[in-house]
Amino acid sequence: MSATKLPFDFIVDKTTKTVSITKEFAAELPLVWYAFTKKEILDKWWAPKPWKSVSKIMDFKEGGKRFYAMVSPEGAEHWSLQTYKLITPKSNFKMHNAFADKDQNPDLPGSDWEFNFTEENGNTKVNIEIYNESLERMEQQIEMGFQGGFTMTLNYLDELLETLK
């Protein structure tokens, strides 16, 4: 089955300040988990082109963090800080995400992300629930093109997984 025909949903619910994303990948769970949790792979797809993701710190463990920039083609940096709260290997992880300055000072409020991974018939489904602490922040992200940009990044992951199999 072609990766482009696998299920993909992106639902914005302003009443609960939640974004729900479900994406199925034509790859086995260990490879998809690796793509979401290893700096050397994550930086290859976690930004909409022509932007790129550059991790300064990546410590994937409970209490650890990822501090990274999305870098524009002109070199402008937009920093984010992700703090890992709970990790169940190859099944689930939760993190808090906030924009930040170049010195890791978070710009609050942020959002809580939960990732759930399941595999069936060699395909891996990833469910992502994003709870925003403020409706204003959520609306700002949507206006900044979050849905289109994140959809684009997940499609890049599809392409990358094909090369990693």
C-alpha positions in Angstrom: 0.0 0.0 0.0 1.4 3.4 -0.9 2.2 5.7 2.1 0.2 8.5 0.6 -3.0 6.5 0.8 -2.7 5.6 4.4 -5.1 7.2 6.9 -4.3 10.8 8.0 -6.6 13.0 10.2 -6.0 16.5 11.6 -8.7 17.8 13.8 -8.7 21.2 15.6 -11.2 21.6 18.5 -11.2 25.1 19.8 -13.7 24.3 22.6 -11.2 21.9 24.3 -8.1 23.8 22.9 -6.9 20.5 21.4 -5.4 19.4 18.1 -5.7 15.7 17.4 -3.6 14.2 14.6 -3.6 10.6 13.5 -1.1 9.5 10.9 -0.4 6.0 9.6 3.1 5.2 8.2 4.1 2.3 6.0 6.9 1.2 8.3 7.3 -1.0 11.4 6.9 0.5 14.8 10.6 0.4 15.9 11.6 2.5 12.9 8.8 5.1 13.4 9.6 5.3 17.1 13.3 5.9 16.2 12.3 8.7 13.8 10.4 10.5 16.6 13.0 10.0 19.3 16.5 10.2 17.8 18.1 13.6 17.1 19.9 12.5 13.9 16.6 11.5 12.3 14.2 14.0 13.9 16.3 16.9 12.6 15.8 15.5 9.0 12.1 15.9 9.0 10.8 18.1 11.9 10.4 21.3 9.9 8.5 22.3 6.8 10.8 22.8 3.8 12.6 25.0 3.0 13.1 25.4 6.8 15.2 23.0 8.7 15.3 21.7 12.3 18.5 22.0 14.2 18.7 20.4 17.7 21.1 22.0 20.1 20.1 19.6 22.9 18.4 16.2 22.7 18.1 14.1 25.8 15.2 11.7 25.3 14.5 10.5 28.8 11.9 11.4 31.5 12.8 14.8 32.7 15.1 15.3 29.7 14.6 17.9 27.0 15.0 18.8 23.3 16.0 22.4 22.6 16.0 23.1 18.9 15.6 25.8 16.3 13.6 25.9 13.1 15.9 27.8 10.8 14.7 29.6 7.7 16.7 29.6 4.4 17.8 33.1 5.4 19.1 31.9 8.8 16.4 33.2 11.1 16.0 31.0 14.1 12.8 30.2 15.9 13.6 28.3 19.1 11.4 25.7 21.0 11.9 23.8 24.2 10.4 20.4 24.7 10.5 18.8 28.1 9.8 15.0 28.3 7.4 14.1 31.1 6.7 10.4 30.6 8.1 7.8 28.3 6.9 4.2 27.7 9.4 2.9 25.1 7.9 2.1 21.6 4.4 2.9 22.9 3.9 6.4 24.2 5.6 9.6 25.3 4.4 12.9 26.7 6.1 16.3 26.5 5.6 19.9 27.2 6.3 22.2 24.2 7.0 25.9 24.4 8.5 28.5 22.1 11.7 29.9 23.7 14.5 32.3 23.2 18.1 31.3 22.2 18.9 30.9 25.9 16.2 28.3 26.6 13.9 30.6 28.4 10.4 29.4 27.5 7.7 31.7 26.2 4.7 30.5 28.2 2.0 29.4 27.9 2.9 26.2 26.0 1.2 23.0 25.0 1.2 19.4 26.2 1.8 16.8 23.5 1.0 13.0 23.9 2.2 10.6 21.2 0.8 7.0 21.0 2.3 4.4 18.7 0.6 1.2 17.6 1.5 -1.3 14.8 -0.7 -3.4 12.7 0.2 -5.5 9.6 3.6 -3.8 9.3 2.1 -0.2 9.4 2.5 2.1 12.4 -0.2 4.5 13.5 0.8 7.5 15.5 -1.8 9.4 17.4 -0.8 12.9 18.6 -2.9 14.9 21.0 -1.9 18.5 21.6 -3.5 20.3 24.5 -2.9 24.1 24.4 -2.8 26.0 27.7 -4.4 29.0 26.0 -6.9 29.4 23.2 -5.0 32.5 22.1 -1.8 30.5 21.7 -3.6 27.8 19.8 -5.2 30.2 17.4 -1.9 32.0 16.9 -0.3 28.7 15.9 -3.1 27.8 13.5 -2.8 31.3 11.9 1.0 30.8 11.6 0.3 27.8 9.4 0.8 25.0 12.0 -1.7 22.6 10.2 -0.1 23.0 6.8 3.4 23.0 8.2 3.0 20.0 10.4 1.2 18.0 7.7 4.1 18.8 5.4 6.6 17.5 8.0 4.7 14.3 8.5 4.7 13.8 4.8 8.5 14.3 4.8 8.7 11.6 7.4 6.8 9.3 5.1 9.5 9.9 2.4 12.4 9.5 4.9 11.0 6.2 6.3 11.0 4.8 2.7 14.8 5.4 2.5 15.5 4.0 6.0 13.7 0.7 5.6 
